[in-house]
Amino acid sequence: MLKNRIFALILVLLLFTGATPAFAGEAGGPNDPLVSLSYAKTWAQTVLDSAVPSISATLNPFYKKAAANAVASLSAGAGSSLVSLSSGGAIKITTGSSVTLVSGSAALSVSSGAVVNVSVGAQAGSGKLNQYQRYIACENTSATVTAGAASTFIVDGTYTKTDAPSVFTDVLASDWFYSDVYNAVDMGLINGMSATRFEPDGKLTLAQAVKLAACMHQLYHDGAVTLENGDPWYQPYLDYAEEKGVISDLYASLSAQQYDAEITRREYIYIFYNALPESEYSQINTVADNAIPDLIISDEHAAEIYAFYRAGILTGSGDSATMNWFLPDTHIARREVAAVLTRMFDASARRTVTIS
């Protein structure tokens, strides 16, 4: 008994004098496993990681019920957005936006910043998304959720939806418009006529032109396209385009037959010109007034057409004998539409030309 007391007394004296051996690092120092910040963080993370699966399993029925209630609320026209994706489609979220997987399967990829699974109170890394749990993007975050199968999500805040990559059998790598078509599709500005066919030689109708212009305007100003078909299918795009000044109110009086008719190249450029601000059409080419052989500057909508030539968005039409012609009263093909769309949004895709 006396021996034990003497040993304890000696140990206390050593502690006070700092003469104890460093069994696992200096007492109170950065390597002391009892107090070091790194050890505390590791320990806390280990505890959290081991607790999360249990939390998820216990609360999953409540998450599922909450998601079902949210979907019902959305069906009634309130709250967030209900987004459906096919396999390979993706949703990009940024600061403050959140996503909840309701059905299907999906994976999260965090490009920058951090994403928190607020359902379990833990940071979420890249990997599988848990169903019915809510993931929110923190400040300065960019993350993408990619569907592994046909899936449905509840999305709050700003997001960008990208459909599964298309593969068109009628657009070949050797075609001059190949990259233009896929760029325009990737930006969500134009779709194929089916999952496998783009129909590059198909002609654009007035209704389709108004839709594209409305979508371009919304993408430019809001960062995402949320417009959807109505009754008739083009009505919401027509209303939006008229409200935003993309088209004049005269278009509201046109008939369904007129909207189904193929649009001329002249009118198409006029409508597309109004989809973006004039500041986006900086001049890079020298094209003198009246230099385009079949279009003088006083013609209807000629000012917008010349502006597109000077900005490198248009370069001319026809064969080698008429390469600088515009052919204003002919109809425009979908492949040409894709090229114009790409060059409007991507300044690096614009072309140089001199017409004097």
KEKEKE-494813 format. One record per residue (C-alpha): residue number from 0; residue in one letter; x, y, z. Coordinates in steps of 0.001 Angstrom, whole numbers, plus 524288, in hexadecimal, padded with zeros to 5 digits. Example, Ala and Ser with C-alpha at 12.3 -4.5 7.8 and 13.67 -1.06 7.14 Angstrom:
[pt 0,"A",[8300C,7EE6C,81E78]] [pt 1,"S",[83566,7FBDC,81BE4]] 
# end
This chain:
[pt 0,"M",[80000,80000,80000]] [pt 1,"L",[80AED,80947,803C6]] [pt 2,"K",[8123D,80567,7F782]] [pt 3,"N",[806A5,80942,7EEE7]] [pt 4,"R",[8054D,8167D,7F59D]] [pt 5,"I",[813C1,81962,7F394]] [pt 6,"F",[8128E,815F1,7E51F]] [pt 7,"A",[806AF,81ED9,7E39B]] [pt 8,"L",[80DC3,82A04,7EA77]] [pt 9,"I",[8197E,82893,7E17B]] [pt 10,"L",[8107B,828B5,7D56D]] [pt 11,"V",[809BF,8352D,7DA0F]] [pt 12,"L",[816E5,83BBA,7DC13]] [pt 13,"L",[81B32,837AA,7CE83]] [pt 14,"L",[80EB7,83D31,7C886]] [pt 15,"F",[810A1,84A56,7CF45]] [pt 16,"T",[81EED,84B17,7CB69]] [pt 17,"G",[81C49,846FA,7BD5F]] [pt 18,"A",[82597,83B96,7BE8F]] [pt 19,"T",[81C19,830DF,7BA66]] [pt 20,"P",[8203B,828A4,7AEC5]] [pt 21,"A",[81916,82B6A,7A1CD]] [pt 22,"F",[8114F,81EF4,7A0E4]] [pt 23,"A",[8087E,82447,795DE]] [pt 24,"G",[80D3E,83215,79455]] [pt 25,"E",[80F98,83D7C,79D65]] [pt 26,"A",[80462,83FB1,7A6E7]] [pt 27,"G",[7FBB1,84A63,7A18C]] [pt 28,"G",[8039A,84AEE,7950B]] [pt 29,"P",[7FECD,84927,78720]] [pt 30,"N",[801F9,83AA2,78746]] [pt 31,"D",[7FB04,83778,793F5]] [pt 32,"P",[7EFC1,82E9D,78F84]] [pt 33,"L",[7E78D,83323,79AF4]] [pt 34,"V",[7E709,8415F,796E3]] [pt 35,"S",[7EC44,842FF,788F6]] [pt 36,"L",[7E30A,84979,77F47]] [pt 37,"S",[7E62F,83FBE,77490]] [pt 38,"Y",[7E2F0,83453,77D69]] [pt 39,"A",[7D658,83AB4,781D0]] [pt 40,"K",[7D235,83D0F,773B8]] [pt 41,"T",[7D57B,82F23,76FD6]] [pt 42,"W",[7CE37,829AA,77B72]] [pt 43,"A",[7C245,8322C,778F7]] [pt 44,"Q",[7C1F8,82E90,76A95]] [pt 45,"T",[7C320,8201B,76DDC]] [pt 46,"V",[7B7D1,8210C,77756]] [pt 47,"L",[7AFBC,82894,76D58]] [pt 48,"D",[7B2CD,81F1B,76247]] [pt 49,"S",[7AECD,81395,76A91]] [pt 50,"A",[7A255,81A6A,76EE3]] [pt 51,"V",[79D7D,81EF4,7618F]] [pt 52,"P",[798F6,8118D,75C7F]] [pt 53,"S",[79180,80F3B,76914]] [pt 54,"I",[78B62,81CB9,76871]] [pt 55,"S",[78780,81A7F,75A3F]] [pt 56,"A",[78175,80D49,75CE6]] [pt 57,"T",[779C5,81243,76892]] [pt 58,"L",[774D6,81EA1,7624C]] [pt 59,"N",[772FE,819AB,7545A]] [pt 60,"P",[7642F,817B2,755E3]] [pt 61,"F",[76302,825D2,75A47]] [pt 62,"Y",[76B60,82A8D,74EC0]] [pt 63,"K",[762B9,822CF,74576]] [pt 64,"K",[75651,82896,74B2F]] [pt 65,"A",[75BE6,83661,74A67]] [pt 66,"A",[75FB4,8344B,73C1E]] [pt 67,"A",[75212,82F27,738EF]] [pt 68,"N",[74BED,83B16,73F55]] [pt 69,"A",[754F7,84402,737A4]] [pt 70,"V",[75162,83D60,72AD0]] [pt 71,"A",[742E9,83EE5,72E18]] [pt 72,"S",[74540,84D49,730D6]] [pt 73,"L",[74C26,84EED,723D4]] [pt 74,"S",[740F9,8485B,71CC0]] [pt 75,"A",[73830,852CB,72270]] [pt 76,"G",[740CD,85D47,71C66]] [pt 77,"A",[74843,86180,7288E]] [pt 78,"G",[7563C,860C9,72D4E]] [pt 79,"S",[7621C,85BC5,72629]] [pt 80,"S",[7648B,8554F,71904]] [pt 81,"L",[761FF,84719,715CA]] [pt 82,"V",[76C60,8430B,70BF3]] [pt 83,"S",[76CCC,83656,7043E]] [pt 84,"L",[77909,83116,6FDB6]] [pt 85,"S",[77BCA,82575,6F51D]] [pt 86,"S",[78803,81D66,6F75D]] [pt 87,"G",[793F2,825F0,6F4F3]] [pt 88,"G",[78CA5,832B8,6F6EF]] [pt 89,"A",[791E1,83C3E,70106]] [pt 90,"I",[78E43,84769,70A13]] [pt 91,"K",[7986C,851AE,70D84]] [pt 92,"I",[79667,858E3,71A65]] [pt 93,"T",[79DB1,86475,72019]] [pt 94,"T",[79DD3,86C75,72CAD]] [pt 95,"G",[7913E,86AED,73474]] [pt 96,"S",[78ABB,8611F,72B5C]] [pt 97,"S",[786AC,853BF,73018]] [pt 98,"V",[78280,846DA,72A3C]] [pt 99,"T",[77B04,83B0E,72F6B]] [pt 100,"L",[77A7A,82E1B,7282E]] [pt 101,"V",[76C5A,8295E,7283D]] [pt 102,"S",[76D62,81DAA,71F25]] [pt 103,"G",[777AE,816B1,7172F]] [pt 104,"S",[7863F,817AA,719CA]] [pt 105,"A",[79063,82262,71897]] [pt 106,"A",[79E4D,8262B,71BF2]] [pt 107,"L",[7A3C3,832FC,72131]] [pt 108,"S",[7B019,8394B,71BE8]] [pt 109,"V",[7B56E,84524,7233A]] [pt 110,"S",[7BDCE,84DB7,71A64]] [pt 111,"S",[7C0B3,85847,72467]] [pt 112,"G",[7BC5E,85C44,731FA]] [pt 113,"A",[7B464,8532B,73A8A]] [pt 114,"V",[7A72A,84C67,73AB5]] [pt 115,"V",[7A050,84922,7476E]] [pt 116,"N",[79676,83E37,74964]] [pt 117,"V",[78D91,845EB,75260]] [pt 118,"S",[78510,83A07,754FD]] [pt 119,"V",[78FE7,833A6,75CEF]] [pt 120,"G",[79821,83FAD,75FEF]] [pt 121,"A",[7A47F,83B7E,758F3]] [pt 122,"Q",[7ACCC,84031,74DB2]] [pt 123,"A",[7AA73,8385D,74154]] [pt 124,"G",[7B59A,834A5,7386B]] [pt 125,"S",[7B4B4,83037,72A5C]] [pt 126,"G",[7AD97,82352,7293B]] [pt 127,"K",[7A03A,81CFF,72A1C]] [pt 128,"L",[79497,8257A,72DAE]] [pt 129,"N",[78BDD,8204A,7388B]] [pt 130,"Q",[77D73,81FE9,73536]] [pt 131,"Y",[77458,82972,73C3E]] [pt 132,"Q",[77FA8,83109,74250]] [pt 133,"R",[78214,83F5C,73F91]] [pt 134,"Y",[78F44,84415,73AAC]] [pt 135,"I",[7922F,852AA,73AC2]] [pt 136,"A",[79D68,859D6,73420]] [pt 137,"C",[7A550,86296,73D35]] [pt 138,"E",[7AB25,86FBB,739A9]] [pt 139,"N",[7B3C8,87002,72D80]] [pt 140,"T",[7AFF5,86226,72A03]] [pt 141,"S",[7ADEB,85BDC,71CD1]] [pt 142,"A",[7A8C4,84DED,71C89]] [pt 143,"T",[7A220,844DA,712E7]] [pt 144,"V",[7984F,83A04,7153D]] [pt 145,"T",[79811,82FE5,70A49]] [pt 146,"A",[78CFD,8262F,708D6]] [pt 147,"G",[790E8,817F2,7081B]] [pt 148,"A",[7833D,8142A,703B0]] [pt 149,"A",[77660,81B0A,700FD]] [pt 150,"S",[77557,8237C,70D37]] [pt 151,"T",[76D44,82E36,71378]] [pt 152,"F",[7725A,8390B,71C48]] [pt 153,"I",[76D45,8443C,72477]] [pt 154,"V",[775F1,85004,721DD]] [pt 155,"D",[77603,85CCA,72971]] [pt 156,"G",[77CD4,868EF,7247E]] [pt 157,"T",[783DB,86B4F,717B2]] [pt 158,"Y",[787E5,85F86,70FBC]] [pt 159,"T",[78BAA,85BA0,701F3]] [pt 160,"K",[7861A,84F4E,6FC12]] [pt 161,"T",[78D89,847D4,6F1A6]] [pt 162,"D",[7871A,83C81,6EABB]] [pt 163,"A",[78E86,8301F,6E77B]] [pt 164,"P",[7982D,8321B,6DC5E]] [pt 165,"S",[791EC,83007,6CF1B]] [pt 166,"V",[797D6,82806,6C435]] [pt 167,"F",[7921D,82B9B,6B6FE]] [pt 168,"T",[793F3,821DE,6ABFF]] [pt 169,"D",[791CF,82C82,6A1D1]] [pt 170,"V",[79C74,835B0,6A6FE]] [pt 171,"L",[7A9D4,830B1,6A309]] [pt 172,"A",[7B70D,834DB,6A851]] [pt 173,"S",[7BAC2,83903,69A86]] [pt 174,"D",[7AF40,8428C,6996E]] [pt 175,"W",[7B2CC,850FD,69AA6]] [pt 176,"F",[7A7BF,852D1,6A45E]] [pt 177,"Y",[7AB3F,8471F,6AD0E]] [pt 178,"S",[7B0B4,84ED0,6B8A9]] [pt 179,"D",[7A671,85985,6B718]] [pt 180,"V",[79B57,84FC1,6B877]] [pt 181,"Y",[7A0BC,8492A,6C48E]] [pt 182,"N",[7A4B1,8561A,6CAD8]] [pt 183,"A",[7970A,85BA3,6C8E6]] [pt 184,"V",[790D3,84F26,6CE2F]] [pt 185,"D",[799F7,84EEB,6DA00]] [pt 186,"M",[79623,85CF5,6DD41]] [pt 187,"G",[787E3,858F2,6DD16]] [pt 188,"L",[784AC,8623A,6D1F6]] [pt 189,"I",[77FFD,85860,6C7F7]] [pt 190,"N",[77BD9,84A21,6C81C]] [pt 191,"G",[77C45,83F12,6BE76]] [pt 192,"M",[76FEC,83B47,6B766]] [pt 193,"S",[77152,82E21,6BE51]] [pt 194,"A",[77B2D,827A3,6C748]] [pt 195,"T",[78369,8236E,6BBA9]] [pt 196,"R",[7805B,82D1A,6B0BD]] [pt 197,"F",[78316,83BA6,6B005]] [pt 198,"E",[77E15,83D8C,6A209]] [pt 199,"P",[7881E,847E1,69E3B]] [pt 200,"D",[7814A,84ACE,6915B]] [pt 201,"G",[77429,84D19,697D1]] [pt 202,"K",[76EA5,85ACF,6976A]] [pt 203,"L",[76B22,8634D,6A30A]] [pt 204,"T",[75D4A,86824,6A539]] [pt 205,"L",[759AC,87570,6AAD5]] [pt 206,"A",[754FA,86EFD,6B772]] [pt 207,"Q",[761E4,867C9,6B901]] [pt 208,"A",[7697E,87458,6B6B2]] [pt 209,"V",[761C1,87B90,6C12B]] [pt 210,"K",[763FF,8705D,6CAA6]] [pt 211,"L",[772B4,87064,6C84B]] [pt 212,"A",[7738C,87F25,6C9C3]] [pt 213,"A",[76BCB,87EDB,6D678]] [pt 214,"C",[77469,87401,6DBE9]] [pt 215,"M",[780C2,87B4B,6D80B]] [pt 216,"H",[77C0E,887A4,6DEB2]] [pt 217,"Q",[7789F,8805E,6EB3F]] [pt 218,"L",[7855E,878AE,6EB5D]] [pt 219,"Y",[78D40,8851A,6E998]] [pt 220,"H",[78639,88D00,6F406]] [pt 221,"D",[7824A,8827D,6FDF1]] [pt 222,"G",[78CD2,87838,6FBF3]] [pt 223,"A",[782F8,86D54,6F964]] [pt 224,"V",[77768,86A45,6F0A1]] [pt 225,"T",[76AE7,86774,6F81C]] [pt 226,"L",[760FD,86A48,6ED58]] [pt 227,"E",[7587B,85EA7,6E9B6]] [pt 228,"N",[74E85,85B71,6DF37]] [pt 229,"G",[7407A,85FF6,6E0B9]] [pt 230,"D",[73407,86021,6D8AB]] [pt 231,"P",[736D0,86221,6CDA0]] [pt 232,"W",[74462,85CF3,6D071]] [pt 233,"Y",[74B42,869B6,6CC99]] [pt 234,"Q",[7426A,872FA,6D46C]] [pt 235,"P",[74B18,87455,6E0A7]] [pt 236,"Y",[756CF,87780,6D7FE]] [pt 237,"L",[74EDB,8814E,6D044]] [pt 238,"D",[74A0E,887F4,6DCB9]] [pt 239,"Y",[757CD,8887D,6E267]] [pt 240,"A",[75DDF,88DA2,6D5D3]] [pt 241,"E",[7539D,89849,6D4AB]] [pt 242,"E",[754F8,89C26,6E30B]] [pt 243,"K",[763DD,89D1D,6E1FD]] [pt 244,"G",[763B5,8A4B2,6D533]] [pt 245,"V",[76989,899BA,6CD15]] [pt 246,"I",[75E0E,89AF4,6C3A8]] [pt 247,"S",[753FB,8A5A1,6C1AB]] [pt 248,"D",[745D5,8A491,6C600]] [pt 249,"L",[7420E,8A2BC,6B7B2]] [pt 250,"Y",[745E5,8946E,6B8DF]] [pt 251,"A",[73AAE,89208,6C25F]] [pt 252,"S",[730CB,893B7,6B76D]] [pt 253,"L",[736BE,88970,6AE68]] [pt 254,"S",[72F60,87CD0,6ABD2]] [pt 255,"A",[7338B,86EFD,6AF33]] [pt 256,"Q",[7356D,86C9B,6A0B3]] [pt 257,"Q",[73F0E,877E7,69FFD]] [pt 258,"Y",[74694,872C2,6ABB2]] [pt 259,"D",[74788,86558,6A565]] [pt 260,"A",[74D04,86B1D,698D4]] [pt 261,"E",[75B8D,86AC8,695DA]] [pt 262,"I",[76275,87756,6999A]] [pt 263,"T",[76ABC,87F2C,6901D]] [pt 264,"R",[77909,88199,692E0]] [pt 265,"R",[77626,8902B,693A0]] [pt 266,"E",[76BFA,88EF9,69E78]] [pt 267,"Y",[773AF,88482,6A59B]] [pt 268,"I",[77F7F,88D62,6A765]] [pt 269,"Y",[776D2,898B5,6ABA0]] [pt 270,"I",[770B9,89079,6B685]] [pt 271,"F",[77DAF,88A97,6BAD4]] [pt 272,"Y",[78466,897D6,6BAFB]] [pt 273,"N",[77ADD,89C76,6C571]] [pt 274,"A",[77D75,8909A,6CE1D]] [pt 275,"L",[78A51,8963D,6D342]] [pt 276,"P",[78EB3,8A427,6D65F]] [pt 277,"E",[7953A,8AC0E,6CB9A]] [pt 278,"S",[7A1A3,8AC00,6D3D1]] [pt 279,"E",[7A377,89D9E,6D05F]] [pt 280,"Y",[7A541,8A0E8,6C200]] [pt 281,"S",[7B269,8A7BA,6C22E]] [pt 282,"Q",[7B7CA,8A9CF,6B486]] [pt 283,"I",[7C341,8A14B,6B06C]] [pt 284,"N",[7C14A,8A1AF,6A1A5]] [pt 285,"T",[7C16A,8AC46,69761]] [pt 286,"V",[7B4D1,8AB96,68F97]] [pt 287,"A",[7B167,8B80F,6886D]] [pt 288,"D",[7A366,8BCB0,686FF]] [pt 289,"N",[79D19,8B693,67AE6]] [pt 290,"A",[7A8B4,8AD50,67950]] [pt 291,"I",[7A03D,8A12A,67AA3]] [pt 292,"P",[79C12,89F1B,66C72]] [pt 293,"D",[78DD1,89BC3,66EDD]] [pt 294,"L",[78B25,8A4C1,67A65]] [pt 295,"I",[78BF9,8B388,67AE5]] [pt 296,"I",[78C86,8BA5A,68807]] [pt 297,"S",[77EFE,8C076,68677]] [pt 298,"D",[77832,8B343,684C8]] [pt 299,"E",[76F5D,8AE10,68F7E]] [pt 300,"H",[77776,8A8D5,69AEE]] [pt 301,"A",[7840C,8AB56,69364]] [pt 302,"A",[78A12,8B2BC,69EE0]] [pt 303,"E",[7893D,8A693,6A78F]] [pt 304,"I",[78E81,89DD5,69CC5]] [pt 305,"Y",[79A2A,8A6AE,69A22]] [pt 306,"A",[79CCF,8A733,6A8C3]] [pt 307,"F",[79DA7,89854,6A902]] [pt 308,"Y",[7A72B,89848,69D8E]] [pt 309,"R",[7AF9F,8A26C,6A443]] [pt 310,"A",[7AF4F,89AC9,6B113]] [pt 311,"G",[7B3B3,88E3C,6AA5A]] [pt 312,"I",[7A6E7,88726,6ACAC]] [pt 313,"L",[7A37D,88693,69E2E]] [pt 314,"T",[7AD2F,88461,69321]] [pt 315,"G",[7A4A5,882CB,68728]] [pt 316,"S",[79D4A,87843,67FCF]] [pt 317,"G",[79D4A,87147,672E4]] [pt 318,"D",[7A819,86B43,66AAC]] [pt 319,"S",[7B540,8713D,6671C]] [pt 320,"A",[7AECB,87A60,65D5F]] [pt 321,"T",[7A54E,87FD6,66775]] [pt 322,"M",[7ACC7,87D78,6740C]] [pt 323,"N",[7AA39,88B07,679AB]] [pt 324,"W",[79BCF,88B1C,6767A]] [pt 325,"F",[791D3,88A8E,6815B]] [pt 326,"L",[7860A,8853D,679C8]] [pt 327,"P",[77CA6,88CA9,682BE]] [pt 328,"D",[76FDB,8871B,67DC8]] [pt 329,"T",[773A3,878C3,67DCC]] [pt 330,"H",[77136,86FCB,6894D]] [pt 331,"I",[77BC0,86C86,69335]] [pt 332,"A",[7802A,85EA8,69614]] [pt 333,"R",[781B7,85929,6A3DD]] [pt 334,"R",[7905C,8574B,6A1E3]] [pt 335,"E",[791A7,865E2,69F25]] [pt 336,"V",[7895D,868F9,6AB06]] [pt 337,"A",[792B1,860EF,6B380]] [pt 338,"A",[79E4C,86884,6AE1F]] [pt 339,"V",[79809,875B0,6B0FC]] [pt 340,"L",[79420,87179,6BEBB]] [pt 341,"T",[7A1DC,86CEA,6C1E6]] [pt 342,"R",[7A848,87946,6BCCB]] [pt 343,"M",[79EBE,88204,6C404]] [pt 344,"F",[7A266,87BFB,6D126]] [pt 345,"D",[7B096,8786A,6CE81]] [pt 346,"A",[7B8D6,883C2,6C9B8]] [pt 347,"S",[7C440,87A96,6C6F4]] [pt 348,"A",[7BBE7,873B1,6BCA5]] [pt 349,"R",[7B9AD,8800A,6B4BD]] [pt 350,"R",[7BF87,88121,6A71C]] [pt 351,"T",[7C788,88B82,6A05D]] [pt 352,"V",[7C37A,89081,69314]] [pt 353,"T",[7C584,89CDC,68B25]] [pt 354,"I",[7BB31,8A169,68179]] [pt 355,"S",[7BD4D,8AE66,67ACB]] 
# end
